[in-house]
């Protein structure tokens, strides 16, 4: 499947995706970095690098599942920025 035109081209350093997950009650999902990791104790949005063979929306869904254990259906892209 080819990437839709609204996604920026992949740059030398790749493409990253982050997830801004909002619950029905308006709370957002933030994760906290574990002890011993870079920036331990800091809060962050789930996300990371998009694999070479996946679309950014699929990379966002995968990163959300890997980092939080949550599996979601619909994700709505809100922006894209080349690195």
Secondary structure as GFF3:
##gff-version 3
##sequence-region A 1 83
A	DSSP	beta_strand	16	18	.	.	.	ID=ss1
A	DSSP	beta_strand	31	32	.	.	.	ID=ss2
A	DSSP	beta_strand	43	44	.	.	.	ID=ss3
A	DSSP	beta_strand	47	49	.	.	.	ID=ss4
A	DSSP	alpha_helix	56	68	.	.	.	ID=ss5
###
